[in-house]
Amino acid sequence: MTREATGSGPLRPVMCIVGARPNFMKMAPILRAFAAHQPPIPALLVHTGQHYDSSMSDKLFADLQLPRPDLNLGVGSGSHAVQTAEVMKRIEPAMDEHRPSCVLVVGDVNSTLAVALVACKKDVPVVHVEAGLRSGDRRMPEEVNRVLTDRISDRLYTTERSALDNLVGEGIAAGRVCFAGNVMIDSLLSHRSAARSAAATLAEHGQDAALVAGAYGVVTLHRPSNVDDADTLAPLLAVLAELSARLPLVFAMHPRTRANIERFGLGHLLAGARVAVLPPQGYLEMVGLMDGATVVLTDSGGLQEETTALGVPCLTLRENTERPITVEQGTNTMVGRDLDAIRAAVGDILAGRGKRGRVPEFWDGHAAGRIAADLHAWLNAGAPAALA
């Protein structure tokens, strides 16, 4: 059932797409902004089911106070090709039935590109939130999704000003782009006060809460380039164990990472180390863990942004980032898989020389409101014909 408030006007609903964990954090403030806009913007929330852990998905919806999806496509896991194709197959009849004024996709997961492709072929305007981010690494599936989604989008909302240069350089007209800010930070700021303490999170999982009584670090690793090869994963685990002698670590371990540690027989590398290994955490738990951390070591894109907003030093275990503003202005340092660089960076942080940076422009908790205002005006102006 479409959530269309009384007096919301003649607009057909905006079909809002979520598929995987990062999408939920970005969509929650957008839906709130749509409801608060005058007149309200009607929305139809579609969950593709790409994030197939139903218990974790349900917890994210609850933590973020997201309404239940109007539609759940139940796509589940699969290879990139299978998952993308399945989303395309299942979203098409939904578009035919609900005739949205546009589809709004966020981020860079397979669902983002799949829905954008179907909408484009059906002449339904495509709106992309978090457009223009580039790592320059086409080996990353997310980079391919980003580039292709932007190319077929009609309205593109960016999180940082440099994204416009990326888009214009790819032949996208500047008039199709609106710098709105970062909706991920909208979610972070609105939920920070409700975040769970690190001690409570450890205690819930039977870990020693005293581990986080003083300084501690947080670790996440999930990218195939870091965890799918034993010769790459083993040194990373070894350096984490080494660092834990100086700074206890909380490792929220992705199922892919856990499975590969078991498959490669690498569990001994963390045995006896001051590393609390937890399953994947809910949103409020992760915010609490990060907010109290001395440093975050990660290969996640979203955590690079959140640590910058929180003022927590971040060491990114990748060779590149699609979020350069977190390095240029924020708290992020790219260390790749260089073990000496990781050791040195942690040493600097423990000596009080970690990056604190500053919060970038429009990372102020109001990005979703700017998107709602612009989108309403754009749709009422007869989009996308006005941009032809």
C-alpha positions in Angstrom: 0.0 0.0 0.0 1.4 3.4 -1.0 2.2 5.7 1.9 0.5 8.9 0.5 -0.6 11.4 3.1 -3.7 13.5 2.7 -3.0 16.5 0.6 0.2 15.0 -0.9 -0.8 16.3 -4.4 -1.1 14.6 -7.8 2.3 13.1 -7.8 2.5 9.3 -8.3 4.6 7.6 -5.7 8.4 7.7 -5.8 9.5 4.1 -5.8 12.4 3.9 -3.2 14.7 0.9 -3.4 16.7 -0.7 -0.7 18.6 -4.0 -1.1 21.6 -4.3 1.2 22.6 -2.9 4.6 24.2 0.4 3.5 21.0 1.3 1.6 18.9 1.2 4.8 20.9 3.9 6.5 20.6 6.2 3.4 16.9 5.6 2.8 15.6 6.1 6.3 16.2 9.9 6.5 14.9 10.3 2.9 11.6 8.7 3.7 11.3 10.9 6.8 12.1 14.0 4.7 9.5 13.0 2.1 6.8 12.6 4.9 7.8 16.0 6.4 7.8 17.9 3.2 4.9 20.2 2.4 3.1 18.8 0.6 4.3 15.3 1.6 5.9 13.3 -1.2 4.2 9.9 -1.7 6.6 7.0 -1.4 6.6 3.2 -2.1 9.3 1.4 -0.3 10.7 -1.7 -2.1 13.1 -4.1 -0.5 14.8 -6.3 -3.1 15.9 -8.8 -0.5 19.5 -8.7 -1.7 20.4 -8.5 2.0 19.2 -12.0 2.7 19.9 -12.3 6.5 16.3 -11.7 7.5 17.1 -11.3 11.2 19.7 -8.7 10.6 17.5 -7.0 8.0 14.6 -6.8 10.5 16.9 -5.4 13.2 18.2 -2.7 10.8 14.6 -1.6 10.0 13.8 -1.4 13.7 17.0 0.5 14.6 16.5 3.0 11.9 12.8 3.3 12.4 12.2 2.5 8.8 8.6 1.6 7.9 8.0 -2.0 6.8 8.5 -2.3 3.0 5.5 -2.1 0.8 7.1 -4.8 -1.4 9.8 -7.4 -0.7 11.1 -9.1 -3.8 12.9 -11.8 -1.8 15.8 -12.1 -4.3 18.4 -13.5 -1.9 22.0 -14.5 -2.6 23.7 -15.4 -5.8 26.5 -14.3 -8.1 26.6 -10.7 -9.2 25.0 -11.7 -12.6 22.3 -13.9 -11.0 21.4 -11.4 -8.3 21.3 -8.5 -10.8 19.1 -10.5 -13.2 16.8 -11.7 -10.5 16.2 -8.1 -9.3 15.5 -7.0 -12.8 13.0 -9.8 -13.4 11.1 -9.1 -10.1 11.0 -5.3 -10.2 9.6 -5.0 -13.7 6.0 -6.1 -12.8 6.1 -4.0 -9.7 6.8 -0.9 -11.9 4.1 -1.9 -14.3 1.6 -2.2 -11.4 2.5 0.9 -9.4 3.5 3.3 -12.2 5.9 5.4 -10.1 6.7 9.0 -10.9 10.4 7.9 -10.6 12.6 5.3 -9.0 15.0 6.5 -6.3 18.1 4.3 -5.8 20.9 4.8 -3.3 24.5 3.8 -3.2 26.2 1.2 -5.4 24.9 -2.3 -4.7 23.6 -4.7 -7.3 20.0 -3.7 -6.6 20.9 -0.1 -7.4 22.0 -0.8 -10.9 19.4 -3.5 -11.6 16.5 -1.3 -10.8 18.0 1.7 -12.6 18.4 -0.4 -15.8 14.8 -1.6 -15.7 13.4 1.9 -15.1 15.5 3.4 -17.8 14.3 0.9 -20.4 10.7 1.5 -19.3 11.0 5.3 -19.5 10.7 5.8 -15.8 12.9 8.6 -14.5 15.9 7.4 -12.4 17.1 9.3 -9.3 20.5 8.4 -7.8 21.4 9.4 -4.3 25.2 9.3 -3.6 26.1 9.9 -7.2 29.5 10.7 -8.7 31.7 8.8 -6.2 34.7 7.1 -7.9 37.5 4.9 -6.8 39.0 4.5 -10.3 39.1 0.8 -9.8 36.9 -1.1 -12.2 37.8 -4.4 -10.5 35.4 -3.4 -7.7 31.8 -4.5 -8.6 30.5 -1.4 -6.8 32.5 0.9 -9.1 30.9 -0.6 -12.1 27.5 -0.2 -10.5 28.2 3.4 -9.7 29.4 4.4 -13.1 26.6 2.7 -15.0 23.8 3.9 -12.6 25.0 7.5 -12.9 25.1 7.3 -16.7 21.4 6.4 -17.0 20.1 8.6 -14.1 18.0 11.7 -14.7 18.6 13.4 -11.4 21.8 12.9 -9.4 22.4 13.9 -5.8 26.0 14.1 -4.6 27.6 13.9 -1.2 30.7 16.1 -2.0 31.5 18.8 -4.5 34.3 16.8 -6.2 31.7 14.3 -7.4 30.4 16.9 -9.9 33.8 16.9 -11.7 33.7 13.1 -12.0 30.2 13.2 -13.5 30.9 16.1 -15.9 34.1 14.3 -17.0 32.0 11.3 -18.0 29.7 13.5 -20.1 26.8 14.0 -17.7 25.3 17.5 -17.8 25.9 19.6 -14.7 22.2 20.6 -14.8 21.3 17.0 -13.9 23.4 17.2 -10.7 22.4 18.6 -7.3 24.9 18.8 -4.4 22.7 17.8 -1.4 25.1 16.4 1.2 25.4 13.0 2.8 22.2 11.2 4.0 24.3 8.6 5.7 25.4 11.3 8.1 21.7 12.3 8.6 21.1 8.8 10.0 24.3 8.9 12.1 23.5 12.2 13.8 19.8 11.4 14.4 20.6 8.0 16.0 23.9 8.8 17.8 22.2 9.4 21.2 20.4 6.1 21.0 23.6 4.1 20.1 24.4 1.1 22.3 27.5 1.3 24.5 30.4 -0.9 23.5 30.4 -2.6 26.9 26.8 -3.6 26.6 27.4 -5.0 23.1 30.4 -7.1 24.3 28.5 -8.3 27.3 25.5 -9.4 25.1 27.8 -11.7 23.2 29.6 -13.1 26.3 32.7 -11.1 25.8 34.6 -9.3 28.5 33.2 -5.8 28.7 36.4 -4.7 30.5 38.1 -4.9 27.1 36.5 -1.6 26.1 36.8 0.1 29.5 39.8 2.1 28.2 41.1 2.7 24.7 40.1 0.2 22.1 40.0 -0.2 18.3 37.2 -1.5 16.0 37.9 -3.8 13.0 35.7 -4.7 10.0 37.0 -6.7 7.0 34.8 -8.1 4.2 36.0 -7.1 0.7 37.0 -10.1 -1.4 40.4 -8.5 -2.2 41.2 -8.7 1.5 39.5 -11.9 2.7 39.2 -14.3 -0.3 42.9 -15.2 -0.5 44.8 -16.9 2.3 48.1 -15.2 1.5 46.4 -11.8 1.9 44.2 -12.5 4.8 46.8 -14.3 7.0 49.2 -11.2 7.3 46.2 -9.0 8.1 45.1 -11.2 10.9 48.6 -11.5 12.2 49.1 -7.7 12.3 45.8 -7.3 14.1 46.9 -9.9 16.7 50.2 -8.0 17.1 48.5 -4.6 17.4 46.1 -6.0 20.1 49.0 -6.2 22.5 49.0 -2.4 22.4 45.3 -1.8 21.9 42.5 -4.3 22.4 40.3 -4.8 19.3 36.7 -5.5 18.7 36.3 -7.3 15.4 32.8 -7.4 14.0 33.4 -10.3 11.7 31.5 -10.6 8.4 30.3 -14.1 7.6 32.5 -14.2 4.5 35.5 -13.4 6.5 34.7 -16.0 9.2 34.1 -18.7 6.6 37.4 -18.0 4.9 39.3 -18.0 8.2 37.9 -21.4 8.9 38.4 -22.6 5.3 42.1 -21.5 5.3 42.8 -22.7 8.8 43.8 -19.3 10.1 41.9 -19.2 13.4 45.2 -19.8 15.3 46.4 -16.3 14.3 43.9 -14.6 16.6 44.0 -17.2 19.3 45.2 -15.6 22.6 45.1 -12.1 21.1 43.2 -9.3 22.8 40.6 -9.4 20.0 36.9 -9.8 20.8 35.3 -11.4 17.8 31.6 -10.6 17.3 29.1 -11.5 14.7 27.9 -8.7 12.4 26.4 -5.9 14.5 23.2 -3.9 14.2 23.3 -0.3 13.3 23.0 1.1 16.8 25.7 -1.3 18.1 28.1 -0.3 15.4 27.6 3.4 16.0 28.3 2.9 19.7 31.4 0.8 19.0 32.8 3.5 16.6 31.8 6.4 18.7 33.9 5.2 21.6 36.8 3.9 19.6 40.4 5.1 19.5 40.7 4.0 15.9 38.7 2.1 13.3 40.5 -0.3 10.9 38.2 -1.2 8.0 37.7 -1.8 4.3 34.1 -0.4 4.4 33.2 2.7 2.4 30.4 3.7 4.8 32.6 3.5 7.9 35.1 5.9 6.3 32.3 8.5 6.2 30.9 7.8 9.7 34.3 7.9 11.4 34.9 11.3 9.7 31.6 12.6 11.1 32.4 11.2 14.5 36.0 12.6 14.6 37.4 9.1 15.1 40.7 8.2 13.2 40.1 5.6 10.5 42.7 3.4 8.8 41.3 2.1 5.5 42.8 -1.3 4.4 42.4 -0.6 0.7 44.5 0.8 -2.0 41.9 3.3 -3.1 38.7 5.0 -2.0 35.6 6.4 -3.7 35.3 8.8 -0.8 38.4 11.0 -1.1 36.9 13.8 1.0 37.3 11.5 4.0 41.1 11.6 3.4 41.4 15.2 2.3 39.2 16.8 5.0 38.3 14.0 7.4 39.9 11.4 9.6 40.7 8.7 7.1 44.2 7.4 6.2 44.7 5.0 3.4 47.1 2.2 4.5 46.2 -0.5 2.1 47.7 -3.9 3.1 51.0 -2.4 4.0 51.7 -3.9 7.4 54.4 -1.4 8.3 52.0 1.5 7.4 49.3 0.0 9.5 51.7 -0.4 12.5 53.0 3.2 12.1 49.6 4.7 11.7 48.3 2.9 14.9 51.5 4.1 16.7 50.8 7.7 15.7 47.2 7.5 16.9 48.2 6.0 20.3 50.8 8.8 20.6 48.0 11.4 20.1 49.0 12.2 16.5 45.9 10.7 14.8 43.9 12.6 12.2 40.9 14.5 13.5 40.0 16.4 10.4 36.8 18.3 10.0 33.3 17.5 9.0 32.7 18.2 5.3 30.2 20.7 3.9 26.6 19.6 4.1 27.4 16.6 6.3 25.1 18.4 8.7 22.0 16.1 9.2 19.9 18.0 6.6 20.9 16.3 3.3 17.6 14.4 3.0 15.6 17.6 3.4 17.5 19.2 0.6 16.9 16.1 -1.6 13.1 16.2 -0.8 12.8 19.9 -1.7 14.7 19.6 -4.9 13.0 16.4 -6.0 9.6 17.8 -5.4 10.4 20.8 -7.5 12.0 18.7 -10.2 9.1 16.3 -10.5 6.6 19.2 -10.6 8.6 20.8 -13.4 7.9 17.9 -15.6 11.1 15.9 -15.2 12.9 14.5 -17.0 11.7 16.2 -20.1 13.0 19.5 -18.7 16.5 18.1 -18.7 16.4 16.8 -22.3 
